[in-house]
Amino acid sequence: MVINQRLIRTIFGHSALTLSLFASVPTFAAEKICAIYPHLKDSYWLSVNYGMVSEAEKLGVDLRVLEAGGYPNKSRQEQQLALCTQWGADAIILGTIDPQAYEHNLKSWVGNTPVFATVNELKLDNEQSKLLKGVVGVDWYWMGYKSGKFLAQRHPKGSGQTNIALLLGPKTRGGTKPVTEGFYEAIKGSDIHVVDSFWADNDKELQRNIVQRVIDMGDIDYIVGSAVAIEAAISELRSAQKTDEIGLVSVYLSHGVYRGLLRDKVLFAPTDKMVEQGRLSLIQAASYLRNQSYEKQASPKIKALTPKTLHDETIEESLSPSEYRPTFSVKAVE
């Protein structure tokens, strides 16, 4: 058998050239997005996490999630911003622990990394604002306003003084300040009377202790509070056998509050659709990095929920599945 050496050299030559050409084609790495939350202590931020994670998987990006452990932990969140840049994040999604935490120094923590504000308001001066490429969230004034309006309509002027205790969370962090302002505006001209306000981080034990103090006051008709406070109040009122004596109103939705609504233990809660907000923030960041058009200011419509107005679509846009657990990393499938 005669072997055509010239033919073999030609074949191998073409093969080598083909391999060389494939090797020279650039490979496009998945975008790296770093998300930072104030905490994951309640199902509000858990649901935001679910929205981001599910959208990251859908869009094929790498996602890293960090959480500061609570609104008082400013230094920890600052360190996490630096960690995101060290990781090589192409974009950072920031749920700030305080609206003014980075007003004058965001660039010192993130360099030139584009930032997307999620859920919580992020106030920045003109120089820092150049880094902000997108905002997702609702004005929490209206969360407080809708909660107050619900009570004001139940107890209009002349119906008899109705006493409430406010347990809205940390006094100056997160959305507490606008919630408080909206609530007070809504109850003007009604017979709703705020007996006392109690401020503490949204920690289960802290809020449980406050709820116990409120129950012991003896002259309270309603507890209005954060989801953490209302979840604690459901069990504490049951233990004190006062479920029928004190009504519960939450200023936002959680899994526990949702179960309370289903069982007529909670009278009212507005939702700002946390799952949808997580998805929208991820879409903003990915679209920016891919030079695609996107809505730079996105805001879901707030929905008022009562035991009689629980619609499946709204709940799916608001709450993570019951079996879902926090996810801190998503790796794009290559």
Contacts in CASP RR format, 6 or more apart in sequence:
PFRMAT RR
TARGET T0000
AUTHOR 0000-0000-0000
METHOD contacts of the structure
MODEL  1
MVINQRLIRTIFGHSALTLSLFASVPTFAAEKICAIYPHLKDSYWLSVNY
GMVSEAEKLGVDLRVLEAGGYPNKSRQEQQLALCTQWGADAIILGTIDPQ
AYEHNLKSWVGNTPVFATVNELKLDNEQSKLLKGVVGVDWYWMGYKSGKF
LAQRHPKGSGQTNIALLLGPKTRGGTKPVTEGFYEAIKGSDIHVVDSFWA
DNDKELQRNIVQRVIDMGDIDYIVGSAVAIEAAISELRSAQKTDEIGLVS
VYLSHGVYRGLLRDKVLFAPTDKMVEQGRLSLIQAASYLRNQSYEKQASP
KIKALTPKTLHDETIEESLSPSEYRPTFSVKAVE
30 60 0 8 1.000
30 61 0 8 1.000
30 62 0 8 1.000
30 331 0 8 1.000
30 332 0 8 1.000
30 334 0 8 1.000
31 61 0 8 1.000
31 62 0 8 1.000
31 90 0 8 1.000
31 91 0 8 1.000
31 285 0 8 1.000
31 286 0 8 1.000
31 289 0 8 1.000
31 290 0 8 1.000
32 61 0 8 1.000
32 62 0 8 1.000
32 64 0 8 1.000
32 87 0 8 1.000
32 88 0 8 1.000
32 89 0 8 1.000
32 90 0 8 1.000
32 91 0 8 1.000
33 56 0 8 1.000
33 61 0 8 1.000
33 62 0 8 1.000
33 63 0 8 1.000
33 64 0 8 1.000
33 89 0 8 1.000
33 90 0 8 1.000
33 91 0 8 1.000
33 92 0 8 1.000
33 93 0 8 1.000
33 282 0 8 1.000
33 285 0 8 1.000
33 286 0 8 1.000
33 289 0 8 1.000
34 63 0 8 1.000
34 64 0 8 1.000
34 65 0 8 1.000
34 66 0 8 1.000
34 83 0 8 1.000
34 84 0 8 1.000
34 87 0 8 1.000
34 88 0 8 1.000
34 89 0 8 1.000
34 91 0 8 1.000
34 92 0 8 1.000
34 93 0 8 1.000
35 49 0 8 1.000
35 52 0 8 1.000
35 63 0 8 1.000
35 64 0 8 1.000
35 65 0 8 1.000
35 66 0 8 1.000
35 92 0 8 1.000
35 93 0 8 1.000
35 94 0 8 1.000
35 118 0 8 1.000
35 281 0 8 1.000
35 282 0 8 1.000
36 65 0 8 1.000
36 66 0 8 1.000
36 67 0 8 1.000
36 68 0 8 1.000
36 77 0 8 1.000
36 80 0 8 1.000
36 81 0 8 1.000
36 84 0 8 1.000
36 92 0 8 1.000
36 93 0 8 1.000
36 94 0 8 1.000
36 95 0 8 1.000
37 45 0 8 1.000
37 48 0 8 1.000
37 49 0 8 1.000
37 65 0 8 1.000
37 66 0 8 1.000
37 67 0 8 1.000
37 68 0 8 1.000
37 95 0 8 1.000
38 45 0 8 1.000
38 67 0 8 1.000
38 68 0 8 1.000
38 69 0 8 1.000
38 70 0 8 1.000
38 71 0 8 1.000
38 77 0 8 1.000
38 95 0 8 1.000
38 96 0 8 1.000
38 97 0 8 1.000
38 120 0 8 1.000
38 173 0 8 1.000
38 174 0 8 1.000
39 45 0 8 1.000
39 67 0 8 1.000
39 68 0 8 1.000
39 69 0 8 1.000
39 70 0 8 1.000
39 71 0 8 1.000
39 202 0 8 1.000
40 46 0 8 1.000
40 49 0 8 1.000
40 67 0 8 1.000
40 69 0 8 1.000
40 326 0 8 1.000
41 69 0 8 1.000
41 70 0 8 1.000
41 202 0 8 1.000
41 203 0 8 1.000
41 204 0 8 1.000
41 228 0 8 1.000
42 202 0 8 1.000
42 226 0 8 1.000
42 227 0 8 1.000
42 228 0 8 1.000
42 254 0 8 1.000
43 227 0 8 1.000
43 254 0 8 1.000
43 255 0 8 1.000
43 256 0 8 1.000
43 319 0 8 1.000
43 320 0 8 1.000
44 227 0 8 1.000
44 252 0 8 1.000
44 253 0 8 1.000
44 254 0 8 1.000
44 274 0 8 1.000
45 67 0 8 1.000
45 274 0 8 1.000
46 320 0 8 1.000
46 324 0 8 1.000
46 326 0 8 1.000
47 274 0 8 1.000
47 275 0 8 1.000
47 318 0 8 1.000
47 319 0 8 1.000
47 320 0 8 1.000
48 118 0 8 1.000
48 119 0 8 1.000
48 274 0 8 1.000
48 275 0 8 1.000
48 277 0 8 1.000
48 278 0 8 1.000
49 65 0 8 1.000
49 278 0 8 1.000
49 320 0 8 1.000
49 326 0 8 1.000
49 327 0 8 1.000
50 275 0 8 1.000
50 320 0 8 1.000
50 321 0 8 1.000
50 324 0 8 1.000
50 327 0 8 1.000
51 274 0 8 1.000
51 275 0 8 1.000
51 276 0 8 1.000
51 277 0 8 1.000
51 278 0 8 1.000
51 279 0 8 1.000
51 282 0 8 1.000
51 320 0 8 1.000
52 63 0 8 1.000
52 65 0 8 1.000
52 93 0 8 1.000
52 278 0 8 1.000
52 279 0 8 1.000
52 281 0 8 1.000
52 282 0 8 1.000
53 63 0 8 1.000
53 65 0 8 1.000
53 327 0 8 1.000
53 330 0 8 1.000
54 275 0 8 1.000
54 279 0 8 1.000
55 278 0 8 1.000
55 279 0 8 1.000
55 282 0 8 1.000
55 283 0 8 1.000
55 286 0 8 1.000
56 62 0 8 1.000
56 63 0 8 1.000
56 282 0 8 1.000
56 330 0 8 1.000
56 332 0 8 1.000
57 330 0 8 1.000
59 282 0 8 1.000
59 283 0 8 1.000
59 286 0 8 1.000
60 332 0 8 1.000
60 333 0 8 1.000
61 282 0 8 1.000
61 285 0 8 1.000
61 286 0 8 1.000
61 330 0 8 1.000
61 332 0 8 1.000
62 330 0 8 1.000
62 331 0 8 1.000
62 332 0 8 1.000
63 282 0 8 1.000
63 329 0 8 1.000
63 330 0 8 1.000
64 84 0 8 1.000
64 87 0 8 1.000
64 89 0 8 1.000
64 328 0 8 1.000
64 329 0 8 1.000
65 326 0 8 1.000
65 327 0 8 1.000
65 328 0 8 1.000
65 329 0 8 1.000
66 80 0 8 1.000
66 83 0 8 1.000
66 84 0 8 1.000
66 328 0 8 1.000
67 326 0 8 1.000
68 74 0 8 1.000
68 76 0 8 1.000
68 77 0 8 1.000
68 80 0 8 1.000
68 97 0 8 1.000
69 76 0 8 1.000
70 97 0 8 1.000
70 201 0 8 1.000
70 202 0 8 1.000
71 97 0 8 1.000
71 98 0 8 1.000
71 170 0 8 1.000
71 173 0 8 1.000
71 174 0 8 1.000
71 201 0 8 1.000
71 202 0 8 1.000
72 97 0 8 1.000
72 170 0 8 1.000
72 173 0 8 1.000
72 201 0 8 1.000
73 97 0 8 1.000
74 97 0 8 1.000
74 98 0 8 1.000
74 101 0 8 1.000
77 96 0 8 1.000
77 97 0 8 1.000
77 101 0 8 1.000
78 109 0 8 1.000
81 92 0 8 1.000
81 94 0 8 1.000
81 109 0 8 1.000
81 110 0 8 1.000
82 109 0 8 1.000
84 92 0 8 1.000
84 110 0 8 1.000
84 113 0 8 1.000
85 92 0 8 1.000
85 109 0 8 1.000
85 110 0 8 1.000
85 111 0 8 1.000
85 113 0 8 1.000
89 113 0 8 1.000
90 113 0 8 1.000
90 114 0 8 1.000
90 289 0 8 1.000
91 113 0 8 1.000
91 114 0 8 1.000
91 115 0 8 1.000
91 116 0 8 1.000
91 133 0 8 1.000
91 285 0 8 1.000
91 288 0 8 1.000
91 289 0 8 1.000
92 110 0 8 1.000
92 113 0 8 1.000
92 114 0 8 1.000
92 115 0 8 1.000
92 116 0 8 1.000
93 115 0 8 1.000
93 116 0 8 1.000
93 118 0 8 1.000
93 281 0 8 1.000
93 282 0 8 1.000
93 285 0 8 1.000
94 115 0 8 1.000
94 116 0 8 1.000
94 117 0 8 1.000
94 118 0 8 1.000
94 122 0 8 1.000
95 117 0 8 1.000
95 118 0 8 1.000
95 119 0 8 1.000
95 120 0 8 1.000
95 122 0 8 1.000
96 102 0 8 1.000
96 117 0 8 1.000
96 120 0 8 1.000
96 121 0 8 1.000
96 122 0 8 1.000
96 174 0 8 1.000
97 120 0 8 1.000
97 173 0 8 1.000
97 174 0 8 1.000
98 172 0 8 1.000
98 173 0 8 1.000
98 174 0 8 1.000
99 120 0 8 1.000
99 121 0 8 1.000
99 122 0 8 1.000
99 123 0 8 1.000
99 174 0 8 1.000
100 123 0 8 1.000
102 109 0 8 1.000
102 122 0 8 1.000
102 124 0 8 1.000
102 128 0 8 1.000
103 123 0 8 1.000
103 124 0 8 1.000
103 125 0 8 1.000
103 128 0 8 1.000
104 125 0 8 1.000
104 128 0 8 1.000
105 128 0 8 1.000
106 115 0 8 1.000
106 124 0 8 1.000
106 128 0 8 1.000
106 131 0 8 1.000
107 127 0 8 1.000
107 128 0 8 1.000
107 131 0 8 1.000
110 131 0 8 1.000
111 131 0 8 1.000
112 131 0 8 1.000
113 131 0 8 1.000
114 131 0 8 1.000
114 132 0 8 1.000
114 133 0 8 1.000
114 285 0 8 1.000
114 288 0 8 1.000
114 289 0 8 1.000
115 122 0 8 1.000
115 131 0 8 1.000
115 132 0 8 1.000
115 133 0 8 1.000
116 132 0 8 1.000
116 133 0 8 1.000
116 134 0 8 1.000
116 135 0 8 1.000
116 136 0 8 1.000
116 281 0 8 1.000
116 284 0 8 1.000
116 285 0 8 1.000
116 288 0 8 1.000
117 132 0 8 1.000
117 134 0 8 1.000
117 135 0 8 1.000
117 136 0 8 1.000
117 137 0 8 1.000
118 136 0 8 1.000
118 137 0 8 1.000
118 277 0 8 1.000
118 278 0 8 1.000
118 281 0 8 1.000
119 136 0 8 1.000
119 137 0 8 1.000
119 274 0 8 1.000
119 277 0 8 1.000
120 174 0 8 1.000
120 175 0 8 1.000
121 175 0 8 1.000
121 178 0 8 1.000
122 132 0 8 1.000
122 135 0 8 1.000
124 131 0 8 1.000
124 132 0 8 1.000
133 284 0 8 1.000
133 285 0 8 1.000
133 288 0 8 1.000
133 296 0 8 1.000
134 284 0 8 1.000
134 288 0 8 1.000
134 296 0 8 1.000
134 297 0 8 1.000
135 296 0 8 1.000
135 297 0 8 1.000
135 298 0 8 1.000
136 277 0 8 1.000
136 278 0 8 1.000
136 280 0 8 1.000
136 281 0 8 1.000
136 284 0 8 1.000
136 297 0 8 1.000
136 298 0 8 1.000
136 299 0 8 1.000
137 272 0 8 1.000
137 277 0 8 1.000
137 298 0 8 1.000
137 299 0 8 1.000
137 300 0 8 1.000
138 272 0 8 1.000
138 299 0 8 1.000
138 300 0 8 1.000
138 302 0 8 1.000
139 178 0 8 1.000
139 299 0 8 1.000
140 174 0 8 1.000
140 175 0 8 1.000
140 178 0 8 1.000
140 179 0 8 1.000
140 272 0 8 1.000
141 178 0 8 1.000
141 179 0 8 1.000
141 181 0 8 1.000
141 182 0 8 1.000
141 185 0 8 1.000
142 182 0 8 1.000
142 270 0 8 1.000
142 302 0 8 1.000
143 178 0 8 1.000
143 179 0 8 1.000
143 251 0 8 1.000
143 252 0 8 1.000
143 270 0 8 1.000
143 272 0 8 1.000
143 302 0 8 1.000
144 178 0 8 1.000
144 179 0 8 1.000
144 180 0 8 1.000
144 182 0 8 1.000
144 183 0 8 1.000
144 186 0 8 1.000
144 251 0 8 1.000
144 270 0 8 1.000
145 182 0 8 1.000
145 183 0 8 1.000
145 185 0 8 1.000
145 186 0 8 1.000
146 186 0 8 1.000
146 270 0 8 1.000
146 302 0 8 1.000
146 304 0 8 1.000
147 179 0 8 1.000
147 183 0 8 1.000
147 186 0 8 1.000
147 224 0 8 1.000
147 249 0 8 1.000
147 250 0 8 1.000
147 251 0 8 1.000
147 268 0 8 1.000
147 269 0 8 1.000
147 270 0 8 1.000
148 182 0 8 1.000
148 183 0 8 1.000
148 186 0 8 1.000
148 187 0 8 1.000
148 192 0 8 1.000
148 224 0 8 1.000
148 249 0 8 1.000
149 186 0 8 1.000
150 249 0 8 1.000
150 267 0 8 1.000
150 268 0 8 1.000
150 304 0 8 1.000
150 306 0 8 1.000
151 162 0 8 1.000
151 164 0 8 1.000
151 186 0 8 1.000
151 187 0 8 1.000
151 190 0 8 1.000
151 192 0 8 1.000
151 222 0 8 1.000
151 224 0 8 1.000
151 249 0 8 1.000
151 268 0 8 1.000
152 186 0 8 1.000
152 187 0 8 1.000
152 188 0 8 1.000
152 189 0 8 1.000
152 190 0 8 1.000
152 192 0 8 1.000
154 162 0 8 1.000
155 162 0 8 1.000
155 190 0 8 1.000
155 191 0 8 1.000
155 192 0 8 1.000
156 189 0 8 1.000
156 190 0 8 1.000
156 191 0 8 1.000
157 189 0 8 1.000
157 190 0 8 1.000
157 191 0 8 1.000
158 191 0 8 1.000
159 191 0 8 1.000
160 191 0 8 1.000
161 191 0 8 1.000
161 193 0 8 1.000
162 191 0 8 1.000
162 192 0 8 1.000
162 193 0 8 1.000
162 221 0 8 1.000
162 222 0 8 1.000
163 193 0 8 1.000
163 195 0 8 1.000
163 219 0 8 1.000
163 220 0 8 1.000
163 221 0 8 1.000
163 222 0 8 1.000
164 192 0 8 1.000
164 193 0 8 1.000
164 194 0 8 1.000
164 195 0 8 1.000
164 220 0 8 1.000
164 221 0 8 1.000
164 222 0 8 1.000
164 223 0 8 1.000
164 224 0 8 1.000
165 194 0 8 1.000
165 195 0 8 1.000
165 196 0 8 1.000
165 197 0 8 1.000
165 198 0 8 1.000
165 214 0 8 1.000
165 217 0 8 1.000
165 220 0 8 1.000
165 222 0 8 1.000
165 223 0 8 1.000
165 224 0 8 1.000
166 180 0 8 1.000
166 183 0 8 1.000
166 194 0 8 1.000
166 196 0 8 1.000
166 197 0 8 1.000
166 198 0 8 1.000
166 224 0 8 1.000
166 225 0 8 1.000
167 197 0 8 1.000
167 198 0 8 1.000
167 200 0 8 1.000
167 207 0 8 1.000
167 210 0 8 1.000
167 211 0 8 1.000
167 214 0 8 1.000
167 223 0 8 1.000
167 224 0 8 1.000
167 225 0 8 1.000
167 226 0 8 1.000
167 229 0 8 1.000
167 233 0 8 1.000
168 176 0 8 1.000
168 179 0 8 1.000
168 180 0 8 1.000
168 197 0 8 1.000
168 199 0 8 1.000
168 224 0 8 1.000
168 225 0 8 1.000
168 226 0 8 1.000
168 229 0 8 1.000
168 251 0 8 1.000
169 176 0 8 1.000
169 199 0 8 1.000
169 200 0 8 1.000
169 201 0 8 1.000
169 202 0 8 1.000
169 207 0 8 1.000
169 225 0 8 1.000
169 226 0 8 1.000
169 228 0 8 1.000
169 229 0 8 1.000
170 176 0 8 1.000
170 199 0 8 1.000
170 200 0 8 1.000
170 201 0 8 1.000
170 202 0 8 1.000
171 177 0 8 1.000
171 199 0 8 1.000
173 201 0 8 1.000
176 199 0 8 1.000
179 251 0 8 1.000
180 197 0 8 1.000
183 224 0 8 1.000
183 251 0 8 1.000
184 194 0 8 1.000
187 194 0 8 1.000
195 217 0 8 1.000
195 219 0 8 1.000
195 220 0 8 1.000
196 214 0 8 1.000
196 217 0 8 1.000
198 210 0 8 1.000
198 213 0 8 1.000
198 214 0 8 1.000
200 206 0 8 1.000
200 207 0 8 1.000
200 210 0 8 1.000
202 226 0 8 1.000
202 227 0 8 1.000
202 228 0 8 1.000
202 229 0 8 1.000
203 228 0 8 1.000
204 228 0 8 1.000
204 231 0 8 1.000
204 232 0 8 1.000
207 226 0 8 1.000
207 228 0 8 1.000
207 229 0 8 1.000
207 232 0 8 1.000
208 232 0 8 1.000
208 236 0 8 1.000
210 229 0 8 1.000
211 223 0 8 1.000
211 229 0 8 1.000
211 232 0 8 1.000
211 233 0 8 1.000
211 236 0 8 1.000
212 236 0 8 1.000
214 220 0 8 1.000
214 223 0 8 1.000
214 233 0 8 1.000
215 236 0 8 1.000
215 237 0 8 1.000
215 240 0 8 1.000
215 242 0 8 1.000
215 246 0 8 1.000
220 246 0 8 1.000
221 246 0 8 1.000
221 247 0 8 1.000
222 246 0 8 1.000
222 247 0 8 1.000
222 248 0 8 1.000
222 249 0 8 1.000
223 229 0 8 1.000
223 230 0 8 1.000
223 233 0 8 1.000
223 246 0 8 1.000
223 247 0 8 1.000
223 248 0 8 1.000
223 249 0 8 1.000
224 249 0 8 1.000
224 250 0 8 1.000
224 251 0 8 1.000
225 249 0 8 1.000
225 250 0 8 1.000
225 251 0 8 1.000
226 250 0 8 1.000
226 251 0 8 1.000
226 252 0 8 1.000
227 250 0 8 1.000
227 251 0 8 1.000
227 252 0 8 1.000
227 253 0 8 1.000
227 254 0 8 1.000
227 256 0 8 1.000
227 257 0 8 1.000
227 269 0 8 1.000
228 254 0 8 1.000
229 250 0 8 1.000
230 248 0 8 1.000
230 249 0 8 1.000
230 250 0 8 1.000
230 257 0 8 1.000
230 266 0 8 1.000
230 269 0 8 1.000
231 254 0 8 1.000
231 256 0 8 1.000
231 257 0 8 1.000
233 246 0 8 1.000
233 248 0 8 1.000
234 248 0 8 1.000
234 256 0 8 1.000
234 260 0 8 1.000
234 265 0 8 1.000
234 266 0 8 1.000
237 243 0 8 1.000
237 245 0 8 1.000
237 246 0 8 1.000
237 248 0 8 1.000
243 265 0 8 1.000
247 267 0 8 1.000
248 265 0 8 1.000
248 266 0 8 1.000
248 267 0 8 1.000
249 266 0 8 1.000
249 267 0 8 1.000
249 268 0 8 1.000
249 269 0 8 1.000
250 257 0 8 1.000
250 266 0 8 1.000
250 268 0 8 1.000
250 269 0 8 1.000
251 269 0 8 1.000
251 270 0 8 1.000
252 269 0 8 1.000
252 270 0 8 1.000
252 271 0 8 1.000
252 272 0 8 1.000
253 269 0 8 1.000
253 270 0 8 1.000
253 271 0 8 1.000
253 274 0 8 1.000
253 305 0 8 1.000
253 318 0 8 1.000
253 319 0 8 1.000
254 319 0 8 1.000
255 319 0 8 1.000
255 320 0 8 1.000
255 322 0 8 1.000
257 266 0 8 1.000
257 269 0 8 1.000
258 269 0 8 1.000
258 310 0 8 1.000
258 315 0 8 1.000
258 319 0 8 1.000
259 265 0 8 1.000
260 266 0 8 1.000
261 269 0 8 1.000
261 305 0 8 1.000
261 306 0 8 1.000
261 307 0 8 1.000
261 310 0 8 1.000
262 307 0 8 1.000
262 310 0 8 1.000
264 307 0 8 1.000
266 307 0 8 1.000
267 306 0 8 1.000
267 307 0 8 1.000
268 304 0 8 1.000
268 305 0 8 1.000
268 306 0 8 1.000
269 305 0 8 1.000
270 302 0 8 1.000
270 303 0 8 1.000
270 304 0 8 1.000
270 305 0 8 1.000
271 302 0 8 1.000
271 303 0 8 1.000
271 305 0 8 1.000
271 314 0 8 1.000
271 318 0 8 1.000
272 300 0 8 1.000
272 302 0 8 1.000
272 318 0 8 1.000
273 300 0 8 1.000
273 301 0 8 1.000
273 303 0 8 1.000
273 314 0 8 1.000
273 317 0 8 1.000
273 318 0 8 1.000
274 318 0 8 1.000
274 319 0 8 1.000
275 316 0 8 1.000
275 317 0 8 1.000
275 318 0 8 1.000
275 319 0 8 1.000
275 320 0 8 1.000
276 300 0 8 1.000
276 317 0 8 1.000
276 318 0 8 1.000
277 300 0 8 1.000
280 295 0 8 1.000
280 298 0 8 1.000
280 300 0 8 1.000
283 294 0 8 1.000
284 294 0 8 1.000
284 295 0 8 1.000
284 296 0 8 1.000
284 298 0 8 1.000
286 292 0 8 1.000
287 293 0 8 1.000
287 294 0 8 1.000
288 294 0 8 1.000
300 317 0 8 1.000
303 314 0 8 1.000
305 314 0 8 1.000
END
